[in-house]
């Protein structure tokens, strides 16, 4: 499995859940290098040694960062740019926070928490892309934003998280249209319900065994990062639906109808 | 208004004197975005190399002065937060990183806050967050510079530098602008002590627009050092520093192609001129990594570069000497007198000059 041998990727929120599984999936494709970003460094160190077992040659940089701080975002970007020699291939904006749990109604949401959720889930992806685009635009690259069903439907009780994902969907579409003339592609993926610590926090009364293992939804993330996915841009995918159908529609030119896939 | 005074060239010197009075209100004390302008809406003074004609316009109209097939060459160096404060026994020391040496040590400008406790070799500087540095030796040519060895290297060093450092800032600023104001939109690998500011006015919108009319772009990397050693007498000597630069395969190929097809090479910044001309002196346009000490003045015959986008330079700045390789000194002086008369703004957040 060598789909990513020449790729250097940055993954935020890599210490657990989906971010961690994407990192492992990329390792299995013999990724050239990874920058792994998370709030705490210890789980990243453990992940780094697991990756080294899978693909010893991969260059791995770890960054402890609180993405609610623009200075931390800038630091994560700088360490990545140094690690990848100024040429980044893949950026995965995966990190997100839920805010206070149990999630209060938006009507009851503390303003400070609201802001923090938007900082991490929406402003950080904006700043990361802005900081890193210079290193992607020359050789082309793939940006993948992790979104959610809660970014399309305003479910009661999903508070700032849902709103941040609505924002991320808009951010993805706008970036995709602004970058349409470049070889940087922007796509966004809703991974669906997964059995992760965050989802268990969000819906403590539900049965997590009904949800997917995050390790089982990484295929689309590999495809979008690889050269096989080089023609896919401006698309929203649902990792647990039949996304191959979206892909085959693409090959007959369905993307032309999407405003974010048209020229600005 | 104070009339600009521009001195005549000094015929007894191999270099021109470029003395003029720069009224303090012409220091750009804030980024254009913080004075109500888009970053690409700063002013552009266009100087025609052939006719000496001067035009005043806005930076986002740059494309009107370029031709399809021209190649813009940028310096993609990303600005570091290169100013650190350290505590040392009995004094605090301001450290401004100037240059990373091949062995991983750094040249840095060191300034003790207490004159009675000067910098000495073996001094241990403590920056906090487990980062220290040992002062090794004083530079022979530039006494304000010292060689330092930090206790961390690679990503760990960068991590601490970004947590502790601030961008190199000068006195004319109205506020301590944060690091992101000191980045060009296209910046790549971090390593510059100061922003390659000639490219600051480029926005992505403008870059895409230029591409649509057939203007190509290429990147070289040259991590610029400090523009001032905070010592007027020392700064006046214009000691040529050695600069390290990288030219990628992609950039070399684009340069060769532009030359072959008759496109002009436009350097974005004086550092790019030095890197490209140094490469030209090797005889061949090829990718590589090298050091340059090339000093470009009036007598230098440009081999590769046809045009230049640059900021407005301070009186006496050695960059002004470099401009005389493109146009005669009296043309520069005339343009600068007009720039002052038209209230152009100087320095990294200021207005721009195209010489082509």
Interface residues (C-beta under 8 A of the other chain):
Chain A: X61 X62 X63 X64 X70 X71 X74 X75 X78 X79 X81 X82 X83 X85 X86 X87 X131 X133 X134 X135 X137 X138 X139 X178 X181 X182
Chain B: X76 X78 X80 X154 X155 X158 X159 X162 X163 X178 X179 X180 X183 X184 X185 X186 X187 X188 X189 X190 X204 X208 X211 X212 X219 X221 X250
